[in-house]
């Protein structure tokens, strides 16, 4: 007789930027169904936005996410510039692009570290986060903050990138490029990681299209989309770079896409710094006419979508925000089902939602209501699996 | 320009108003009863991606904008429908066509009180289960 067990994952952790709650239905080792509950951190930002001045909204939406904090204001200003048909000075477009790509680097490194930790590669975790620090230092140098950079404003940017910043930023990029080489070798050529991540948590191309997933999650499943190329904004159409697409749709492919994207981001920033035109950094914006506008940005996790409607006053009458994880997290319904519990932690983390939620896992026996496991034990289970694979590999040598 | 011509050709008499705001932003007004058919043509036949939907309370009624993205050219085609009956607003669910619409329809159901006919799992998404019935935060008459 099958014995069904429910594993709740989440919902709260102080480090999460988006709390979510996964209820895994497990039979033996296999995940047979999953229930995703979100909304624990619903702050009513769309409604709040209707009560703020257009300029204040940029600060408000910056607070939606702590990791990709520039993506939301960037998408918002794109929407406003579409609405009011504002021409943004060239230099501002380049600065916006540099900030957005720096954010992608720190966000991908953050994911890489946590993914490493989940599968028991704590050295990857330490190193990835060690190289994330210099990027945060660069942010602090340019805008005074390690996070929440407040660079975007309607019609331009708030601060300039000065000459002395450029040489420091370039030096930091050289350092990070070397580190990415190291990660690429250590992760993509490692037989244990391959055995651990290949064929796990697969999202097929058909599923990716049906669930309309975005960003690295879509690109790892062979869906060739990237807002930066498809609907160019900022200075992305003025520099040359590649969209990284993989076919397999498993966690290994998602990891590979993110690692290779780091190279593209470094290259985009270098080109922008070299081409950085002189001139104004903001356009004068007096009044916002009535109308509607849509702005999109390729955030580190995928397409970030903002819709703004104005009725001619100084506040939006409707502001719709759709973060990329909204589409990606929902797809766990298909990618996690069919896998084993030991792969659940890394599968749910592979779309790059919030990782810390899994630290609050509890495995409960449905028939007795007794707790079998907590979150740390689930991660330990995942790490143990890697240890076993390592032993098998060393025996075969 | 090609994709816009094709959409015009396929949707033909269903289009009440076709408005191109800027190079890659298009708004098409249709009647609410055609939404499922239009969404099927755009998503299944023309290969557009479902980005999201925006529901809003306007003086004329409840309005939904279904944003479809055509990634080959970067167009966003926003299909606009107006549900005039604010007391008992309803429209066909798209979640049966593609699961990507499941969450956003649940969100519009709780925030604006729009009933999505045929939705497989119409329950609270962002608000708590204990949220009082009949209170919809994005309705303009709610303070």
Boltz contact constraints between the chains, C-beta under 6 A:
constraints:
  - contact:
      token1: [A, 39]
      token2: [B, 125]
      max_distance: 6.0
  - contact:
      token1: [A, 39]
      token2: [B, 126]
      max_distance: 6.0
  - contact:
      token1: [A, 42]
      token2: [B, 126]
      max_distance: 6.0
  - contact:
      token1: [A, 82]
      token2: [B, 22]
      max_distance: 6.0
  - contact:
      token1: [A, 210]
      token2: [B, 98]
      max_distance: 6.0
  - contact:
      token1: [A, 210]
      token2: [B, 99]
      max_distance: 6.0
  - contact:
      token1: [A, 211]
      token2: [B, 99]
      max_distance: 6.0
  - contact:
      token1: [A, 211]
      token2: [B, 100]
      max_distance: 6.0
  - contact:
      token1: [A, 212]
      token2: [B, 49]
      max_distance: 6.0
  - contact:
      token1: [A, 212]
      token2: [B, 50]
      max_distance: 6.0
  - contact:
      token1: [A, 212]
      token2: [B, 100]
      max_distance: 6.0
  - contact:
      token1: [A, 225]
      token2: [B, 71]
      max_distance: 6.0
  - contact:
      token1: [A, 230]
      token2: [B, 71]
      max_distance: 6.0
  - contact:
      token1: [A, 230]
      token2: [B, 74]
      max_distance: 6.0
  - contact:
      token1: [A, 231]
      token2: [B, 24]
      max_distance: 6.0
  - contact:
      token1: [A, 231]
      token2: [B, 74]
      max_distance: 6.0
  - contact:
      token1: [A, 294]
      token2: [B, 25]
      max_distance: 6.0
  - contact:
      token1: [A, 294]
      token2: [B, 76]
      max_distance: 6.0
  - contact:
      token1: [A, 305]
      token2: [B, 51]
      max_distance: 6.0
  - contact:
      token1: [A, 305]
      token2: [B, 52]
      max_distance: 6.0
  - contact:
      token1: [A, 307]
      token2: [B, 54]
      max_distance: 6.0
  - contact:
      token1: [A, 318]
      token2: [B, 56]
      max_distance: 6.0
  - contact:
      token1: [A, 320]
      token2: [B, 54]
      max_distance: 6.0
  - contact:
      token1: [A, 322]
      token2: [B, 52]
      max_distance: 6.0
  - contact:
      token1: [A, 330]
      token2: [B, 103]
      max_distance: 6.0
